[in-house]
Amino acid sequence: MSALGWAAGGRREDVRVRVLGRPGCHLCEDAVAVVSQVCADLGVGWDELDVSGDPALLDRYAEEVPVVLVDGEVLGYWRVSPDRLRAALLVT
């Protein structure tokens, strides 16, 4: 998927943004690029999770990846706007 690889799961306290996706998904790679840049700019922790490793997540999000969550809430599906992500992170 990305050069960073997939996170193994488990939420760390410093992670505010999570990208749910699958290996080989070009939209997931695009989302990871946007999330990594915005989070680096703001000093915000983020990670990524492969939904294919979790049957419940795969069942829920199989057709909607990538999914970007901020503080556990869905920000959006498929494409992530850097401006929208930045605004969501600055509000809380």
C-alpha positions in Angstrom: 0.0 0.0 0.0 2.1 2.9 1.2 5.8 3.2 1.9 4.8 3.4 5.5 3.0 0.1 5.6 -0.1 -0.9 7.4 -0.5 -0.4 11.1 -1.3 -3.6 13.1 -4.3 -2.1 14.9 -4.6 -0.9 18.4 -5.2 2.8 18.9 -2.5 4.8 20.5 -3.5 8.0 22.4 -1.4 10.3 20.2 -3.2 9.1 17.0 -6.0 11.4 16.0 -6.3 10.4 12.3 -6.7 6.9 11.0 -6.9 5.8 7.4 -8.8 2.5 6.8 -7.9 0.9 3.5 -6.6 -2.1 1.6 -3.3 -2.9 -0.1 -3.3 -2.2 -3.8 -6.0 0.5 -3.6 -4.8 3.6 -5.4 -7.3 5.9 -3.7 -6.0 4.6 -0.3 -2.5 5.6 -1.4 -3.7 9.0 -2.3 -5.5 9.4 1.0 -2.3 8.3 2.9 -0.3 10.9 1.0 -2.8 13.7 2.0 -3.1 12.6 5.6 0.6 12.2 6.1 1.3 15.7 4.8 -1.4 17.5 6.7 -0.6 15.6 9.9 3.1 16.3 9.6 2.3 20.0 9.0 0.2 20.1 12.2 2.2 17.7 14.3 -0.7 15.3 14.6 -0.4 11.6 15.0 -2.0 9.3 12.5 -1.9 5.7 11.4 -3.4 3.3 8.8 -5.3 0.0 9.2 -5.8 -2.7 6.6 -9.5 -3.6 6.7 -8.9 -6.9 5.0 -7.3 -8.1 8.3 -10.5 -7.5 10.3 -13.7 -9.3 9.2 -16.0 -6.7 10.9 -14.2 -3.7 9.3 -14.1 -5.5 5.9 -17.8 -6.2 6.1 -18.5 -2.6 7.0 -16.1 -0.7 4.8 -15.2 -3.0 1.9 -16.8 -0.7 -0.7 -16.0 2.6 0.9 -12.2 2.5 1.4 -10.4 4.6 2.0 -12.1 5.9 5.0 -10.5 8.7 7.0 -11.4 9.0 10.7 -10.6 12.0 12.9 -10.8 11.3 16.6 -12.8 8.2 15.9 -15.4 9.9 13.7 -15.7 9.4 9.9 -14.4 12.5 8.1 -15.0 11.0 4.6 -14.7 8.2 2.1 -12.7 7.7 -1.1 -11.0 11.1 -1.4 -9.8 13.3 1.4 -9.5 17.1 1.0 -6.4 18.5 2.7 -8.4 21.7 3.6 -11.3 19.7 5.1 -8.9 17.5 7.1 -6.9 20.5 8.3 -10.1 22.3 9.4 -11.3 19.2 11.3 -8.0 18.9 13.1 -7.9 22.6 14.1 -11.5 22.6 15.4 -10.8 20.1 18.2 
